[in-house]
Amino acid sequence: MLAGDVAPYRIDGPGEAGWFAYDNGTFVLENFAPIPQRWTVRVPEGRELIRIAGREHPKRLGTDADGSVRYEVRLAPSSLVLCKLE
């Protein structure tokens, strides 16, 4: 798990990842693994995860019982995505 109580979202997935959070609601997720990986990002109800840069777009998976929205982020080896909560 990345983010914890530090950010309004939660990132779950494998290790060998870098998470770089900024105070304007943006973050970078980077895959350091030698194989493709995927993570689930949960954002609060009423918020949306938007890709700013990177090849992969977060894929909306659905809404949980608490109203939070789940997205899947897939990254190739040595790639990253820059996202923002809106």
C-alpha positions as CSV (number, residue, x, y, z in Angstrom):
1,M,0.0,0.0,0.0
2,L,1.2,3.5,-0.8
3,A,-0.3,6.8,0.4
4,G,-1.8,5.6,3.7
5,D,-3.1,8.6,5.7
6,V,-0.8,11.1,3.8
7,A,-3.1,11.5,0.8
8,P,-6.8,11.4,0.0
9,Y,-6.3,8.4,-2.1
10,R,-5.0,4.9,-1.6
11,I,-2.7,2.9,-3.9
12,D,-2.5,-0.9,-3.6
13,G,-0.2,-3.1,-5.7
14,P,3.2,-4.7,-5.9
15,G,6.4,-3.3,-4.7
16,E,9.2,-2.0,-6.9
17,A,7.2,1.1,-7.4
18,G,7.9,4.8,-6.8
19,W,5.2,7.1,-5.5
20,F,5.9,10.9,-5.6
21,A,3.1,13.0,-4.2
22,Y,2.7,16.7,-4.5
23,D,0.6,19.2,-2.4
24,N,-1.5,20.2,-5.4
25,G,-3.3,16.8,-5.7
26,T,-1.0,15.4,-8.3
27,F,1.3,12.3,-8.0
28,V,3.7,10.3,-10.1
29,L,3.5,6.5,-10.0
30,E,6.6,4.7,-11.5
31,N,7.3,1.1,-12.1
32,F,10.8,0.0,-11.3
33,A,10.1,-3.7,-11.8
34,P,11.5,-5.5,-14.9
35,I,8.0,-6.7,-15.8
36,P,4.7,-4.9,-16.4
37,Q,2.7,-4.2,-13.2
38,R,-0.7,-2.9,-12.1
39,W,-2.0,-1.0,-9.2
40,T,-5.4,-0.1,-7.9
41,V,-6.0,3.5,-6.9
42,R,-9.0,4.3,-4.7
43,V,-10.2,7.9,-4.7
44,P,-12.8,9.5,-2.5
45,E,-16.5,9.8,-3.5
46,G,-17.0,12.7,-5.9
47,R,-13.4,12.8,-7.1
48,E,-11.9,11.6,-10.4
49,L,-8.5,10.4,-11.3
50,I,-7.1,12.2,-14.4
51,R,-4.0,11.3,-16.3
52,I,-1.8,14.4,-17.0
53,A,1.2,12.7,-18.6
54,G,2.4,9.2,-19.4
55,R,1.3,6.5,-21.9
56,E,-1.2,4.7,-19.8
57,H,-4.6,6.0,-18.8
58,P,-6.1,4.9,-15.5
59,K,-9.0,2.6,-16.1
60,R,-12.1,3.1,-14.0
61,L,-13.1,-0.3,-12.4
62,G,-16.1,0.7,-10.4
63,T,-17.5,2.1,-7.2
64,D,-17.1,0.6,-3.7
65,A,-19.9,0.4,-1.1
66,D,-18.4,3.4,0.7
67,G,-18.7,5.5,-2.5
68,S,-15.0,5.5,-3.3
69,V,-14.0,4.9,-6.9
70,R,-11.5,2.3,-8.0
71,Y,-9.1,2.8,-10.9
72,E,-6.5,0.4,-12.3
73,V,-3.1,1.7,-13.5
74,R,-1.0,-0.6,-15.6
75,L,2.6,0.4,-16.3
76,A,5.3,-1.2,-18.5
77,P,8.8,-1.7,-17.0
78,S,10.6,1.6,-16.3
79,S,7.6,3.8,-17.1
80,L,5.5,6.2,-15.2
81,V,2.2,8.1,-15.1
82,L,1.4,11.6,-13.7
83,C,-2.1,11.8,-12.4
84,K,-4.3,14.4,-10.6
85,L,-7.4,14.2,-8.5
86,E,-10.3,16.4,-9.7
